[in-house]
């Protein structure tokens, strides 16, 4: 997989004792978890869903 300068993942504690992880360069790519590890794992799942949606939209728009 290619790396991109905007691949930054932000991981920080949230106000309610959980952790939030997000990718600033990708709108909607954020997740929460009880631990930093869970938040990162959930973020990976969100990224996969966003990627699949993007690929489906790209494929649909390429059709005549």
PDB file of N, H, CA, C and O in Angstrom:
ATOM      1  N   UNK A   1       0.846  -1.171   0.000  1.00  0.00           N
ATOM      2  CA  UNK A   1       0.000   0.000   0.000  1.00  0.00           C
ATOM      3  C   UNK A   1       0.895   1.238   0.000  1.00  0.00           C
ATOM      4  O   UNK A   1       1.919   1.278   0.682  1.00  0.00           O
ATOM      5  N   UNK A   2       0.499   2.231  -0.765  1.00  0.00           N
ATOM      6  H   UNK A   2      -0.333   2.198  -1.319  1.00  0.00           H
ATOM      7  CA  UNK A   2       1.268   3.469  -0.830  1.00  0.00           C
ATOM      8  C   UNK A   2       1.058   4.305   0.426  1.00  0.00           C
ATOM      9  O   UNK A   2      -0.003   4.278   1.050  1.00  0.00           O
ATOM     10  N   UNK A   3       2.088   5.036   0.770  1.00  0.00           N
ATOM     11  H   UNK A   3       2.950   5.058   0.264  1.00  0.00           H
ATOM     12  CA  UNK A   3       1.997   5.982   1.869  1.00  0.00           C
ATOM     13  C   UNK A   3       1.723   7.367   1.294  1.00  0.00           C
ATOM     14  O   UNK A   3       2.119   7.667   0.167  1.00  0.00           O
ATOM     15  N   UNK A   4       1.066   8.180   2.047  1.00  0.00           N
ATOM     16  H   UNK A   4       0.745   7.936   2.962  1.00  0.00           H
ATOM     17  CA  UNK A   4       0.724   9.528   1.606  1.00  0.00           C
ATOM     18  C   UNK A   4       1.017  10.482   2.765  1.00  0.00           C
ATOM     19  O   UNK A   4       0.830  10.111   3.924  1.00  0.00           O
ATOM     20  N   UNK A   5       1.468  11.687   2.480  1.00  0.00           N
ATOM     21  H   UNK A   5       1.620  11.989   1.539  1.00  0.00           H
ATOM     22  CA  UNK A   5       1.788  12.615   3.569  1.00  0.00           C
ATOM     23  C   UNK A   5       0.623  12.900   4.513  1.00  0.00           C
ATOM     24  O   UNK A   5       0.846  13.266   5.666  1.00  0.00           O
ATOM     25  N   UNK A   6      -0.606  12.740   4.051  1.00  0.00           N
ATOM     26  H   UNK A   6      -0.788  12.442   3.114  1.00  0.00           H
ATOM     27  CA  UNK A   6      -1.772  13.005   4.894  1.00  0.00           C
ATOM     28  C   UNK A   6      -2.287  11.759   5.612  1.00  0.00           C
ATOM     29  O   UNK A   6      -3.447  11.718   6.023  1.00  0.00           O
ATOM     30  N   UNK A   7      -1.436  10.746   5.767  1.00  0.00           N
ATOM     31  H   UNK A   7      -0.494  10.779   5.434  1.00  0.00           H
ATOM     32  CA  UNK A   7      -1.840   9.504   6.426  1.00  0.00           C
ATOM     33  C   UNK A   7      -1.841   9.608   7.948  1.00  0.00           C
ATOM     34  O   UNK A   7      -1.861   8.587   8.634  1.00  0.00           O
ATOM     35  N   UNK A   8      -1.820  10.802   8.473  1.00  0.00           N
ATOM     36  H   UNK A   8      -1.804  11.632   7.915  1.00  0.00           H
ATOM     37  CA  UNK A   8      -1.752  11.006   9.915  1.00  0.00           C
ATOM     38  C   UNK A   8      -2.988  10.439  10.602  1.00  0.00           C
ATOM     39  O   UNK A   8      -4.119  10.689  10.183  1.00  0.00           O
ATOM     40  N   UNK A   9      -2.753   9.674  11.664  1.00  0.00           N
ATOM     41  H   UNK A   9      -1.835   9.471  12.004  1.00  0.00           H
ATOM     42  CA  UNK A   9      -3.821   9.176  12.526  1.00  0.00           C
ATOM     43  C   UNK A   9      -3.671   9.881  13.866  1.00  0.00           C
ATOM     44  O   UNK A   9      -2.599   9.863  14.470  1.00  0.00           O
ATOM     45  N   UNK A  10      -4.741  10.496  14.321  1.00  0.00           N
ATOM     46  H   UNK A  10      -5.613  10.511  13.831  1.00  0.00           H
ATOM     47  CA  UNK A  10      -4.737  11.167  15.615  1.00  0.00           C
ATOM     48  C   UNK A  10      -5.449  10.257  16.605  1.00  0.00           C
ATOM     49  O   UNK A  10      -6.548   9.769  16.338  1.00  0.00           O
ATOM     50  N   UNK A  11      -4.814  10.034  17.749  1.00  0.00           N
ATOM     51  H   UNK A  11      -3.922  10.431  17.966  1.00  0.00           H
ATOM     52  CA  UNK A  11      -5.384   9.198  18.802  1.00  0.00           C
ATOM     53  C   UNK A  11      -5.303  10.001  20.093  1.00  0.00           C
ATOM     54  O   UNK A  11      -4.225  10.422  20.510  1.00  0.00           O
ATOM     55  N   UNK A  12      -6.464  10.209  20.721  1.00  0.00           N
ATOM     56  H   UNK A  12      -7.340   9.867  20.382  1.00  0.00           H
ATOM     57  CA  UNK A  12      -6.458  11.016  21.941  1.00  0.00           C
ATOM     58  C   UNK A  12      -7.569  10.571  22.876  1.00  0.00           C
ATOM     59  O   UNK A  12      -8.569  10.001  22.438  1.00  0.00           O
ATOM     60  N   UNK A  13      -7.391  10.833  24.177  1.00  0.00           N
ATOM     61  H   UNK A  13      -6.579  11.296  24.533  1.00  0.00           H
ATOM     62  CA  UNK A  13      -8.464  10.509  25.119  1.00  0.00           C
ATOM     63  C   UNK A  13      -9.657  11.426  24.886  1.00  0.00           C
ATOM     64  O   UNK A  13      -9.502  12.594  24.529  1.00  0.00           O
ATOM     65  N   UNK A  14     -10.838  10.881  25.092  1.00  0.00           N
ATOM     66  H   UNK A  14     -10.964   9.932  25.382  1.00  0.00           H
ATOM     67  CA  UNK A  14     -12.068  11.663  24.952  1.00  0.00           C
ATOM     68  C   UNK A  14     -12.542  12.075  26.350  1.00  0.00           C
ATOM     69  O   UNK A  14     -12.024  11.594  27.358  1.00  0.00           O
ATOM     70  N   UNK A  15     -13.515  12.957  26.397  1.00  0.00           N
ATOM     71  H   UNK A  15     -13.936  13.348  25.578  1.00  0.00           H
ATOM     72  CA  UNK A  15     -14.005  13.488  27.671  1.00  0.00           C
ATOM     73  C   UNK A  15     -14.640  12.430  28.571  1.00  0.00           C
ATOM     74  O   UNK A  15     -14.640  12.574  29.794  1.00  0.00           O
ATOM     75  N   UNK A  16     -15.172  11.381  27.979  1.00  0.00           N
ATOM     76  H   UNK A  16     -15.171  11.264  26.986  1.00  0.00           H
ATOM     77  CA  UNK A  16     -15.914  10.389  28.756  1.00  0.00           C
ATOM     78  C   UNK A  16     -15.086   9.165  29.143  1.00  0.00           C
ATOM     79  O   UNK A  16     -15.651   8.139  29.522  1.00  0.00           O
ATOM     80  N   UNK A  17     -13.757   9.255  29.056  1.00  0.00           N
ATOM     81  H   UNK A  17     -13.298  10.089  28.749  1.00  0.00           H
ATOM     82  CA  UNK A  17     -12.901   8.150  29.460  1.00  0.00           C
ATOM     83  C   UNK A  17     -12.597   7.163  28.353  1.00  0.00           C
ATOM     84  O   UNK A  17     -11.855   6.206  28.571  1.00  0.00           O
ATOM     85  N   UNK A  18     -13.149   7.372  27.181  1.00  0.00           N
ATOM     86  H   UNK A  18     -13.752   8.150  27.004  1.00  0.00           H
ATOM     87  CA  UNK A  18     -12.822   6.513  26.042  1.00  0.00           C
ATOM     88  C   UNK A  18     -11.720   7.185  25.225  1.00  0.00           C
ATOM     89  O   UNK A  18     -11.192   8.229  25.610  1.00  0.00           O
ATOM     90  N   UNK A  19     -11.383   6.576  24.099  1.00  0.00           N
ATOM     91  H   UNK A  19     -11.812   5.728  23.785  1.00  0.00           H
ATOM     92  CA  UNK A  19     -10.377   7.126  23.206  1.00  0.00           C
ATOM     93  C   UNK A  19     -10.979   7.316  21.828  1.00  0.00           C
ATOM     94  O   UNK A  19     -11.791   6.512  21.372  1.00  0.00           O
ATOM     95  N   UNK A  20     -10.574   8.386  21.175  1.00  0.00           N
ATOM     96  H   UNK A  20      -9.914   9.039  21.546  1.00  0.00           H
ATOM     97  CA  UNK A  20     -11.025   8.658  19.818  1.00  0.00           C
ATOM     98  C   UNK A  20      -9.808   8.600  18.902  1.00  0.00           C
ATOM     99  O   UNK A  20      -8.728   9.088  19.236  1.00  0.00           O
ATOM    100  N   UNK A  21     -10.015   7.989  17.740  1.00  0.00           N
ATOM    101  H   UNK A  21     -10.893   7.592  17.470  1.00  0.00           H
ATOM    102  CA  UNK A  21      -8.986   7.923  16.707  1.00  0.00           C
ATOM    103  C   UNK A  21      -9.606   8.445  15.423  1.00  0.00           C
ATOM    104  O   UNK A  21     -10.752   8.129  15.104  1.00  0.00           O
ATOM    105  N   UNK A  22      -8.838   9.250  14.684  1.00  0.00           N
ATOM    106  H   UNK A  22      -7.907   9.507  14.944  1.00  0.00           H
ATOM    107  CA  UNK A  22      -9.372   9.770  13.428  1.00  0.00           C
ATOM    108  C   UNK A  22      -8.253  10.123  12.472  1.00  0.00           C
ATOM    109  O   UNK A  22      -7.101  10.316  12.861  1.00  0.00           O
ATOM    110  N   UNK A  23      -8.636  10.202  11.194  1.00  0.00           N
ATOM    111  H   UNK A  23      -9.571  10.045  10.878  1.00  0.00           H
ATOM    112  CA  UNK A  23      -7.726  10.607  10.128  1.00  0.00           C
ATOM    113  C   UNK A  23      -8.212  11.974   9.658  1.00  0.00           C
ATOM    114  O   UNK A  23      -9.248  12.056   8.998  1.00  0.00           O
ATOM    115  N   UNK A  24      -7.492  13.049   9.981  1.00  0.00           N
ATOM    116  H   UNK A  24      -6.650  12.982  10.517  1.00  0.00           H
ATOM    117  CA  UNK A  24      -7.954  14.391   9.629  1.00  0.00           C
ATOM    118  C   UNK A  24      -8.196  14.595   8.133  1.00  0.00           C
ATOM    119  O   UNK A  24      -9.065  15.378   7.751  1.00  0.00           O
ATOM    120  N   UNK A  25      -7.450  13.912   7.297  1.00  0.00           N
ATOM    121  H   UNK A  25      -6.744  13.275   7.607  1.00  0.00           H
ATOM    122  CA  UNK A  25      -7.561  14.112   5.846  1.00  0.00           C
ATOM    123  C   UNK A  25      -8.766  13.415   5.225  1.00  0.00           C
ATOM    124  O   UNK A  25      -9.070  13.645   4.055  1.00  0.00           O
ATOM    125  N   UNK A  26      -9.464  12.558   5.994  1.00  0.00           N
ATOM    126  H   UNK A  26      -9.217  12.371   6.945  1.00  0.00           H
ATOM    127  CA  UNK A  26     -10.591  11.799   5.446  1.00  0.00           C
ATOM    128  C   UNK A  26     -11.852  12.124   6.250  1.00  0.00           C
ATOM    129  O   UNK A  26     -12.002  11.648   7.375  1.00  0.00           O
ATOM    130  N   UNK A  27     -12.753  12.924   5.692  1.00  0.00           N
ATOM    131  H   UNK A  27     -12.631  13.311   4.778  1.00  0.00           H
ATOM    132  CA  UNK A  27     -13.990  13.253   6.408  1.00  0.00           C
ATOM    133  C   UNK A  27     -14.763  11.989   6.794  1.00  0.00           C
ATOM    134  O   UNK A  27     -14.952  11.088   5.977  1.00  0.00           O
ATOM    135  N   UNK A  28     -15.201  11.943   8.042  1.00  0.00           N
ATOM    136  H   UNK A  28     -15.047  12.675   8.706  1.00  0.00           H
ATOM    137  CA  UNK A  28     -15.986  10.807   8.511  1.00  0.00           C
ATOM    138  C   UNK A  28     -15.168   9.623   8.976  1.00  0.00           C
ATOM    139  O   UNK A  28     -15.733   8.635   9.447  1.00  0.00           O
ATOM    140  N   UNK A  29     -13.860   9.691   8.859  1.00  0.00           N
ATOM    141  H   UNK A  29     -13.401  10.493   8.477  1.00  0.00           H
ATOM    142  CA  UNK A  29     -13.011   8.562   9.258  1.00  0.00           C
ATOM    143  C   UNK A  29     -12.586   8.758  10.713  1.00  0.00           C
ATOM    144  O   UNK A  29     -11.511   9.283  11.001  1.00  0.00           O
ATOM    145  N   UNK A  30     -13.462   8.320  11.621  1.00  0.00           N
ATOM    146  H   UNK A  30     -14.336   7.893  11.387  1.00  0.00           H
ATOM    147  CA  UNK A  30     -13.190   8.430  13.041  1.00  0.00           C
ATOM    148  C   UNK A  30     -13.876   7.283  13.773  1.00  0.00           C
ATOM    149  O   UNK A  30     -14.862   6.721  13.298  1.00  0.00           O
ATOM    150  N   UNK A  31     -13.328   6.950  14.943  1.00  0.00           N
ATOM    151  H   UNK A  31     -12.527   7.407  15.329  1.00  0.00           H
ATOM    152  CA  UNK A  31     -13.878   5.844  15.722  1.00  0.00           C
ATOM    153  C   UNK A  31     -13.518   6.039  17.190  1.00  0.00           C
ATOM    154  O   UNK A  31     -12.593   6.781  17.522  1.00  0.00           O
ATOM    155  N   UNK A  32     -14.257   5.366  18.060  1.00  0.00           N
ATOM    156  H   UNK A  32     -15.008   4.764  17.791  1.00  0.00           H
ATOM    157  CA  UNK A  32     -14.008   5.424  19.487  1.00  0.00           C
ATOM    158  C   UNK A  32     -13.800   4.023  20.014  1.00  0.00           C
ATOM    159  O   UNK A  32     -14.204   3.043  19.388  1.00  0.00           O
ATOM    160  N   UNK A  33     -13.159   3.934  21.185  1.00  0.00           N
ATOM    161  H   UNK A  33     -12.831   4.730  21.694  1.00  0.00           H
ATOM    162  CA  UNK A  33     -12.978   2.654  21.844  1.00  0.00           C
ATOM    163  C   UNK A  33     -12.638   2.849  23.308  1.00  0.00           C
ATOM    164  O   UNK A  33     -12.233   3.934  23.725  1.00  0.00           O
ATOM    165  N   UNK A  34     -12.807   1.788  24.087  1.00  0.00           N
ATOM    166  H   UNK A  34     -13.137   0.907  23.748  1.00  0.00           H
ATOM    167  CA  UNK A  34     -12.496   1.842  25.517  1.00  0.00           C
ATOM    168  C   UNK A  34     -10.993   1.965  25.777  1.00  0.00           C
ATOM    169  O   UNK A  34     -10.578   2.456  26.827  1.00  0.00           O
ATOM    170  N   UNK A  35     -10.179   1.516  24.814  1.00  0.00           N
ATOM    171  H   UNK A  35     -10.516   1.117  23.961  1.00  0.00           H
ATOM    172  CA  UNK A  35      -8.724   1.605  24.916  1.00  0.00           C
ATOM    173  C   UNK A  35      -8.185   2.178  23.610  1.00  0.00           C
ATOM    174  O   UNK A  35      -8.891   2.185  22.602  1.00  0.00           O
ATOM    175  N   UNK A  36      -6.942   2.659  23.615  1.00  0.00           N
ATOM    176  H   UNK A  36      -6.369   2.654  24.433  1.00  0.00           H
ATOM    177  CA  UNK A  36      -6.362   3.145  22.359  1.00  0.00           C
ATOM    178  C   UNK A  36      -6.332   2.067  21.276  1.00  0.00           C
ATOM    179  O   UNK A  36      -6.559   2.351  20.100  1.00  0.00           O
ATOM    180  N   UNK A  37      -6.052   0.843  21.680  1.00  0.00           N
ATOM    181  H   UNK A  37      -5.868   0.612  22.636  1.00  0.00           H
ATOM    182  CA  UNK A  37      -5.987  -0.255  20.716  1.00  0.00           C
ATOM    183  C   UNK A  37      -7.339  -0.527  20.065  1.00  0.00           C
ATOM    184  O   UNK A  37      -7.417  -0.754  18.858  1.00  0.00           O
ATOM    185  N   UNK A  38      -8.395  -0.504  20.861  1.00  0.00           N
ATOM    186  H   UNK A  38      -8.332  -0.320  21.842  1.00  0.00           H
ATOM    187  CA  UNK A  38      -9.739  -0.734  20.322  1.00  0.00           C
ATOM    188  C   UNK A  38     -10.125   0.410  19.384  1.00  0.00           C
ATOM    189  O   UNK A  38     -10.713   0.175  18.329  1.00  0.00           O
ATOM    190  N   UNK A  39      -9.800   1.633  19.761  1.00  0.00           N
ATOM    191  H   UNK A  39      -9.322   1.824  20.619  1.00  0.00           H
ATOM    192  CA  UNK A  39     -10.112   2.777  18.895  1.00  0.00           C
ATOM    193  C   UNK A  39      -9.388   2.654  17.558  1.00  0.00           C
ATOM    194  O   UNK A  39      -9.975   2.933  16.512  1.00  0.00           O
ATOM    195  N   UNK A  40      -8.126   2.244  17.575  1.00  0.00           N
ATOM    196  H   UNK A  40      -7.649   2.017  18.424  1.00  0.00           H
ATOM    197  CA  UNK A  40      -7.376   2.076  16.328  1.00  0.00           C
ATOM    198  C   UNK A  40      -7.941   0.939  15.486  1.00  0.00           C
ATOM    199  O   UNK A  40      -8.022   1.050  14.263  1.00  0.00           O
ATOM    200  N   UNK A  41      -8.331  -0.147  16.134  1.00  0.00           N
ATOM    201  H   UNK A  41      -8.265  -0.237  17.128  1.00  0.00           H
ATOM    202  CA  UNK A  41      -8.917  -1.282  15.404  1.00  0.00           C
ATOM    203  C   UNK A  41     -10.244  -0.873  14.757  1.00  0.00           C
ATOM    204  O   UNK A  41     -10.511  -1.218  13.606  1.00  0.00           O
ATOM    205  N   UNK A  42     -11.061  -0.147  15.495  1.00  0.00           N
ATOM    206  H   UNK A  42     -10.844   0.133  16.430  1.00  0.00           H
ATOM    207  CA  UNK A  42     -12.327   0.334  14.941  1.00  0.00           C
ATOM    208  C   UNK A  42     -12.089   1.319  13.803  1.00  0.00           C
ATOM    209  O   UNK A  42     -12.828   1.322  12.818  1.00  0.00           O
ATOM    210  N   UNK A  43     -11.059   2.156  13.934  1.00  0.00           N
ATOM    211  H   UNK A  43     -10.459   2.154  14.734  1.00  0.00           H
ATOM    212  CA  UNK A  43     -10.721   3.098  12.872  1.00  0.00           C
ATOM    213  C   UNK A  43     -10.349   2.351  11.596  1.00  0.00           C
ATOM    214  O   UNK A  43     -10.722   2.771  10.500  1.00  0.00           O
ATOM    215  N   UNK A  44      -9.626   1.262  11.728  1.00  0.00           N
ATOM    216  H   UNK A  44      -9.323   0.922  12.618  1.00  0.00           H
ATOM    217  CA  UNK A  44      -9.273   0.460  10.550  1.00  0.00           C
ATOM    218  C   UNK A  44     -10.532  -0.067   9.870  1.00  0.00           C
ATOM    219  O   UNK A  44     -10.606  -0.088   8.642  1.00  0.00           O
ATOM    220  N   UNK A  45     -11.524  -0.494  10.654  1.00  0.00           N
ATOM    221  H   UNK A  45     -11.464  -0.477  11.652  1.00  0.00           H
ATOM    222  CA  UNK A  45     -12.790  -0.969  10.081  1.00  0.00           C
ATOM    223  C   UNK A  45     -13.526   0.155   9.358  1.00  0.00           C
ATOM    224  O   UNK A  45     -14.068  -0.051   8.272  1.00  0.00           O
ATOM    225  N   UNK A  46     -13.544   1.336   9.956  1.00  0.00           N
ATOM    226  H   UNK A  46     -13.104   1.503  10.838  1.00  0.00           H
ATOM    227  CA  UNK A  46     -14.199   2.486   9.322  1.00  0.00           C
ATOM    228  C   UNK A  46     -13.503   2.825   8.010  1.00  0.00           C
ATOM    229  O   UNK A  46     -14.160   3.103   7.008  1.00  0.00           O
ATOM    230  N   UNK A  47     -12.170   2.800   8.016  1.00  0.00           N
ATOM    231  H   UNK A  47     -11.635   2.574   8.831  1.00  0.00           H
ATOM    232  CA  UNK A  47     -11.420   3.102   6.800  1.00  0.00           C
ATOM    233  C   UNK A  47     -11.781   2.125   5.683  1.00  0.00           C
ATOM    234  O   UNK A  47     -11.954   2.533   4.535  1.00  0.00           O
ATOM    235  N   UNK A  48     -11.893   0.848   6.009  1.00  0.00           N
ATOM    236  H   UNK A  48     -11.753   0.516   6.941  1.00  0.00           H
ATOM    237  CA  UNK A  48     -12.256  -0.158   5.004  1.00  0.00           C
ATOM    238  C   UNK A  48     -13.634   0.158   4.422  1.00  0.00           C
ATOM    239  O   UNK A  48     -13.825   0.072   3.209  1.00  0.00           O
ATOM    240  N   UNK A  49     -14.590   0.521   5.271  1.00  0.00           N
ATOM    241  H   UNK A  49     -14.434   0.592   6.256  1.00  0.00           H
ATOM    242  CA  UNK A  49     -15.932   0.851   4.777  1.00  0.00           C
ATOM    243  C   UNK A  49     -15.908   2.085   3.872  1.00  0.00           C
ATOM    244  O   UNK A  49     -16.555   2.100   2.824  1.00  0.00           O
ATOM    245  N   UNK A  50     -15.168   3.113   4.272  1.00  0.00           N
ATOM    246  H   UNK A  50     -14.643   3.101   5.123  1.00  0.00           H
ATOM    247  CA  UNK A  50     -15.071   4.325   3.451  1.00  0.00           C
ATOM    248  C   UNK A  50     -14.400   4.006   2.124  1.00  0.00           C
ATOM    249  O   UNK A  50     -14.830   4.493   1.078  1.00  0.00           O
ATOM    250  N   UNK A  51     -13.361   3.200   2.159  1.00  0.00           N
ATOM    251  H   UNK A  51     -13.012   2.805   3.009  1.00  0.00           H
ATOM    252  CA  UNK A  51     -12.645   2.823   0.929  1.00  0.00           C
ATOM    253  C   UNK A  51     -13.563   2.055  -0.014  1.00  0.00           C
ATOM    254  O   UNK A  51     -13.598   2.336  -1.212  1.00  0.00           O
ATOM    255  N   UNK A  52     -14.311   1.081   0.521  1.00  0.00           N
ATOM    256  H   UNK A  52     -14.283   0.853   1.494  1.00  0.00           H
ATOM    257  CA  UNK A  52     -15.231   0.300  -0.308  1.00  0.00           C
ATOM    258  C   UNK A  52     -16.300   1.194  -0.930  1.00  0.00           C
ATOM    259  O   UNK A  52     -16.635   1.037  -2.104  1.00  0.00           O
ATOM    260  N   UNK A  53     -16.831   2.122  -0.156  1.00  0.00           N
ATOM    261  H   UNK A  53     -16.559   2.250   0.798  1.00  0.00           H
ATOM    262  CA  UNK A  53     -17.842   3.040  -0.683  1.00  0.00           C
ATOM    263  C   UNK A  53     -17.252   3.895  -1.804  1.00  0.00           C
ATOM    264  O   UNK A  53     -17.892   4.100  -2.835  1.00  0.00           O
ATOM    265  N   UNK A  54     -16.045   4.388  -1.604  1.00  0.00           N
ATOM    266  H   UNK A  54     -15.525   4.221  -0.766  1.00  0.00           H
ATOM    267  CA  UNK A  54     -15.382   5.195  -2.629  1.00  0.00           C
ATOM    268  C   UNK A  54     -15.173   4.381  -3.902  1.00  0.00           C
ATOM    269  O   UNK A  54     -15.447   4.866  -5.000  1.00  0.00           O
ATOM    270  N   UNK A  55     -14.691   3.150  -3.762  1.00  0.00           N
ATOM    271  H   UNK A  55     -14.469   2.756  -2.870  1.00  0.00           H
ATOM    272  CA  UNK A  55     -14.460   2.305  -4.937  1.00  0.00           C
ATOM    273  C   UNK A  55     -15.766   1.998  -5.660  1.00  0.00           C
ATOM    274  O   UNK A  55     -15.801   1.984  -6.890  1.00  0.00           O
ATOM    275  N   UNK A  56     -16.833   1.753  -4.917  1.00  0.00           N
ATOM    276  H   UNK A  56     -16.804   1.764  -3.917  1.00  0.00           H
ATOM    277  CA  UNK A  56     -18.137   1.492  -5.537  1.00  0.00           C
ATOM    278  C   UNK A  56     -18.655   2.720  -6.281  1.00  0.00           C
ATOM    279  O   UNK A  56     -19.195   2.592  -7.380  1.00  0.00           O
ATOM    280  N   UNK A  57     -18.499   3.894  -5.704  1.00  0.00           N
ATOM    281  H   UNK A  57     -18.060   3.998  -4.811  1.00  0.00           H
ATOM    282  CA  UNK A  57     -18.939   5.119  -6.372  1.00  0.00           C
ATOM    283  C   UNK A  57     -18.111   5.391  -7.616  1.00  0.00           C
ATOM    284  O   UNK A  57     -18.644   5.819  -8.639  1.00  0.00           O
ATOM    285  N   UNK A  58     -16.813   5.145  -7.531  1.00  0.00           N
ATOM    286  H   UNK A  58     -16.380   4.797  -6.699  1.00  0.00           H
ATOM    287  CA  UNK A  58     -15.930   5.358  -8.676  1.00  0.00           C
ATOM    288  C   UNK A  58     -16.292   4.406  -9.804  1.00  0.00           C
ATOM    289  O   UNK A  58     -16.338   4.809 -10.967  1.00  0.00           O
ATOM    290  N   UNK A  59     -16.550   3.142  -9.469  1.00  0.00           N
ATOM    291  H   UNK A  59     -16.512   2.815  -8.525  1.00  0.00           H
ATOM    292  CA  UNK A  59     -16.914   2.158 -10.486  1.00  0.00           C
ATOM    293  C   UNK A  59     -18.265   2.507 -11.111  1.00  0.00           C
ATOM    294  O   UNK A  59     -18.444   2.360 -12.320  1.00  0.00           O
ATOM    295  N   UNK A  60     -19.208   2.965 -10.301  1.00  0.00           N
ATOM    296  H   UNK A  60     -19.063   3.084  -9.319  1.00  0.00           H
ATOM    297  CA  UNK A  60     -20.533   3.319 -10.817  1.00  0.00           C
ATOM    298  C   UNK A  60     -20.481   4.522 -11.742  1.00  0.00           C
ATOM    299  O   UNK A  60     -21.194   4.566 -12.745  1.00  0.00           O
ATOM    300  N   UNK A  61     -19.649   5.490 -11.419  1.00  0.00           N
ATOM    301  H   UNK A  61     -19.069   5.454 -10.605  1.00  0.00           H
ATOM    302  CA  UNK A  61     -19.585   6.689 -12.250  1.00  0.00           C
ATOM    303  C   UNK A  61     -18.839   6.438 -13.555  1.00  0.00           C
ATOM    304  O   UNK A  61     -18.956   7.227 -14.493  1.00  0.00           O
ATOM    305  N   UNK A  62     -18.075   5.353 -13.629  1.00  0.00           N
ATOM    306  H   UNK A  62     -17.980   4.712 -12.868  1.00  0.00           H
ATOM    307  CA  UNK A  62     -17.337   5.041 -14.855  1.00  0.00           C
ATOM    308  C   UNK A  62     -18.227   4.356 -15.894  1.00  0.00           C
ATOM    309  O   UNK A  62     -17.872   4.271 -17.069  1.00  0.00           O
ATOM    310  N   UNK A  63     -19.380   3.871 -15.450  1.00  0.00           N
ATOM    311  H   UNK A  63     -19.668   3.940 -14.495  1.00  0.00           H
ATOM    312  CA  UNK A  63     -20.285   3.202 -16.384  1.00  0.00           C
ATOM    313  C   UNK A  63     -20.982   4.229 -17.268  1.00  0.00           C
ATOM    314  O   UNK A  63     -21.305   5.324 -16.808  1.00  0.00           O
ATOM    315  N   UNK A  64     -21.221   3.882 -18.553  1.00  0.00           N
ATOM    316  H   UNK A  64     -20.959   2.992 -18.928  1.00  0.00           H
ATOM    317  CA  UNK A  64     -21.908   4.826 -19.454  1.00  0.00           C
ATOM    318  C   UNK A  64     -23.363   5.013 -19.066  1.00  0.00           C
ATOM    319  O   UNK A  64     -24.083   5.771 -19.716  1.00  0.00           O
TER     320      UNK A  64
END
